[in-house]
Amino acid sequence: MSTRTPLNLTNTEREGLEKVARRPSTPQALAKRCRVILLDDRGDLTYAEIGEEVGMREQTVLKWRSRFLKSRMAGLRDKPRPGVKRKITDEQVAEVVRKTLHEKPPDATHWSLRSMAAASGISRSSVNTIWRAFNLQPHRSETFKLSTDPNFVEKTRDIVGLYMSPPENAVVICCDEKSQMQALDRTQPLLPMRPGTPERRTHDYHRHGTSSLFAGLMVKTGVVIGQCHRRHRHQEFIKFLSTIDEVVKATEPEGTAVHIVLDNYATHKTPAVKRWLARRPEYHLHFTPTSASWLNQVERVFADLTEKQLRRGVFTSVAKLERAALDYLDARNEDAKPFVWTADANTILGRVAKNRAATSRSGH
């Protein structure tokens, strides 16, 4: 047997090689190379015998032995390969991004994969790859409205301050009404979901009337106080305020201040409401800026109610609609969790200023 440079395997290296060689998920080529080194370390086999044992030519055994001596375990792994040469140039990528952001197709309001591929001369899969890389989604659109309230900054700082640094010995309650909830009944029974088939319903429906949900979210605890009324006047609002007053007196120490966040609806500012508040100086109203209902946290509750209970609900009467809405609030209150408000006033005002600038530049 010819003289060879010893491998000098450590116990750790030997254990690692054996583990990789035995592991079922190891690629076969790498497992063979590990076995070559383990057999060579025994010292009683020639290179030809090692090759015959693992199904490898003698020259290949020498190659992997040399690679191991130079780089140890790392030398047994395949080197990265360059892959297929890029077919799309940087200029083509830049052109697709420019067209997506600054142009529209002549026959549509937004680009599709097919129309952009035709306009740019590349494949649809390439367009899709570019859009994904730059997080461009021409098929999506969202709505927004910037507030024109002259006191927008002051009202925003006031309300966000209540969320992030609430006063001591006080509770903050976000109030609003989800008006015009419709009791809709489909004209034919639903077809239930089956494997491979979604739930199906008729496109037309019977209207059985409407109701309004008055709700108040306790910002600290996440508990929601709710009432349904068939009408939406200041009388109903005062009844709801009285309910809030009962809850606060039952759960909070005497003398606790009550800060209520609500919108600028006329019902909230009638003389009767003002008289009710005048008899209760511990109550303080904080009005959101116009067209800025997103500052009122109870709107998040309304969105969840619509998504989880109302949108796909079938209601044969207004009473059943109201019961469904109140049942949702009861279930939510059993495991109530407050929303975590993280954006401070400066962050919000900065984003609004940025959006104003963007709308000014758009020219629309």
Secondary structure by P-SEA (a helix, b strand, c coil): ccccccccccaaaaaaaaaaaacccccaaaaaaaaaaaaaaaccccaaaaaaaacccaaaaaaaaaaaaacccccccccccccccccccaaaaaaaaaaaccccccccccccaaaaaaaacccaaaaaaaaaaacccccccbbbbbbcccaaaaaaaaaaaaaccccccbbbbbbbbbccccccccccccccccccccbbbbcbbbbccbbbbbbbbccccccccccccccccaaaaaaaaaaaaaaaaaccccbbbbbbbbccccccccaaaaaaaaacccbbbbbccccccccccaaaaaaaaaaccccccccccaaaaaaaaaaaaaaaaabbbbbbbcccaaaaaaaaaaaaaaaaaacc
